[in-house]
Amino acid sequence: MTSISALKKLYLLRHAEAELFSASGKDVDRKLSSNGKNHLHNVSPVYRKIITADAVFCSAASRTEETWKLLNLNVGPSSFHTELYGASTDELIQFIQEVSNEFSRVLLIGHNPGLSDLATYLTDEFYSLKTGQLLEFDLEISDWRTISRGIGTEKRNIF
C-alpha cells in the first residue's frame, strides 16, 4: 500500500505563559510573565533547529508578539494579525485557506482554545496545548484551500 507524502507542514505554537493582568486591563495587552520568558529562553535553541517555516503568522496580542520576538527564529517573513487573537477553529481554518501556496511550511502563533481545537480537527486526536508548546504536523495537501478534518499527522510535540 502506498501512502501519500505530506506536501504542506504546519507548526502551531501557543504563546508562552503570560501575566494575569495588563496595565490597560485588556486581555490583548497582557505581556509574558517571567516564567514565560524563561521557558522561551530554554526552548528557543531547540525550536530554532526544528522550525523551518517559509512564513510566520502571529496573533497581534502582546504576548504572542513577545513570544515571536524572543524566539528569534531565522525563518521566512512574519506578519501580525488581529483576526488570529481569540480565533476559533473555523476562523483559523479560514485564515489558513487564504495562505499563499508559495509557502509550504507555515508557523501559526496564537492562543487556546483555538490552536488546540485546530490540532484536534487536523488529526482526530485530542489536544490541549500548554503555554509555549509547539506542535508540528505534516498535512496531506498541496493547496492550503483544501485543508480539512483528519489530514494531519503529528511529527513533533514539544513543551
URKA-V823796 format. One record per residue. N is the residue number from 0. PHI is phi in whole degrees, 0 to 359 (* if undefined). NEAR is the number of other C-alpha atoms within 12 Angstrom. Layout:
BEGIN
n->(N,N)
phi->(PHI,PHI)
near->(NEAR,NEAR)
END
This chain:
BEGIN
n->(0,1,2,3,4,5,6,7,8,9,10,11,12,13,14,15,16,17,18,19,20,21,22,23,24,25,26,27,28,29,30,31,32,33,34,35,36,37,38,39,40,41,42,43,44,45,46,47,48,49,50,51,52,53,54,55,56,57,58,59,60,61,62,63,64,65,66,67,68,69,70,71,72,73,74,75,76,77,78,79,80,81,82,83,84,85,86,87,88,89,90,91,92,93,94,95,96,97,98,99,100,101,102,103,104,105,106,107,108,109,110,111,112,113,114,115,116,117,118,119,120,121,122,123,124,125,126,127,128,129,130,131,132,133,134,135,136,137,138,139,140,141,142,143,144,145,146,147,148,149,150,151,152,153,154,155,156,157,158)
phi->(*,264,256,282,280,291,251,232,234,234,255,243,232,278,308,290,304,247,296,288,223,248,299,280,85,265,301,299,266,296,267,291,280,297,298,297,296,297,300,297,301,286,267,301,299,291,298,298,284,271,279,237,281,280,207,237,241,236,302,275,292,304,292,282,298,296,303,300,295,288,291,51,282,258,227,298,298,239,212,244,225,297,290,275,287,70,292,280,303,300,292,293,298,300,298,298,298,266,290,295,287,293,260,255,230,238,251,252,246,203,226,268,276,304,295,296,295,295,300,298,299,290,242,60,239,283,230,218,293,274,298,80,279,244,242,238,235,267,245,274,219,248,223,303,294,261,301,205,299,78,269,260,237,293,254,214,216,236,228)
near->(3,4,6,15,15,21,25,35,39,44,42,49,45,47,44,43,32,33,24,18,18,18,13,11,12,14,22,28,23,27,30,33,24,17,17,32,28,19,28,37,22,18,26,29,17,21,35,21,15,24,35,25,30,27,30,36,38,39,38,31,33,35,39,44,37,32,42,39,25,27,31,23,27,22,23,20,19,25,24,26,23,23,26,34,34,28,30,23,29,23,20,39,29,20,27,36,21,18,29,19,21,17,28,29,36,39,40,48,49,48,44,32,26,31,43,34,30,43,41,27,26,36,26,18,18,17,25,25,30,26,34,42,35,40,39,33,35,30,32,27,28,24,23,29,17,22,32,26,22,22,30,32,30,28,20,22,23,24,26)
END
